[in-house]
Amino acid sequence: MSGRSHGIWDTADRQLVRQSMEMPVLSHERERQLAMAWRDERDSQALDELIRSYLRLVVSQASRFRHYGLTMSDLMQEGVIGLMQAAERFEPERGFRFSTYAGWWVRSSMQEFILRNWSIVRLGSTAAQKSLFFNLRRLRARVGNPVDGPMDDRTRRQIAEILSVKVEDVENMERRLGVGDQSLHTLLGGDRGGDYESRLVDERPDPSQVIQQEMDGRKWRVLLRQSIAGLNEREQTIIRERRLSEQGCTLEELGMRLGISKERVRQIEQGALNKIRGEMTTRMGEDACALMVRG
């Protein structure tokens, strides 16, 4: 993971934990009153009391995810966001306790935060991939395979069966979790010198050059069509059949069709090409002539 820090409880974390434990546990009726006051009247004080009363739920969930290398402060902050989302969507008249409903939102918010920050490469977005990410270590220990080192085939098959995923999915997640992100600025050892970024040379043309070439190409094609349109009918026929056709007629074939000798066809063709070059040179300059196929 890029920029991971140790999951240490700092002073601010301890204060928040202490405050959460000091808050009284809400009765079902009080919880219902606060939830309805926020939903129906947008009473911010009711929301504040509801959120503060369930910070212990946030602390509990954050403790479960502390081994993913993120700070407890960050995890609890995401958990509070989950609490607020739960409060926004909670329907107290259904009879469920807020803690039961909010637990899912808190856990989901923390899991999304972990997935976003574990790697610059998104690890997974489907339910199966998320389940693999958060359960792989636990299931690996459960089936009796050591946590360190690669899994054996039997373990991969068992985990895949438990989670109803493909064995290939288990292998991919194992591989991705086993390799952390590497900075492009990491210095290379040995005689190579430099960093990874200096070795990533893109041989493709610069995007701005590609765009400019496409624009110039379109402009030249328009002028070419205009220049050909200025020729007489016989000249256009010869240029079209000799230069613009995929098959390309021979001088003799065109001569027979037009009722003239093949030498006359060649002369007309050369004269027409000179007219086109002259017209395009006048319009765009010498570079335009590069578009013409030399005879």
Disulfide bonds with the S-S distance in Angstrom:
none
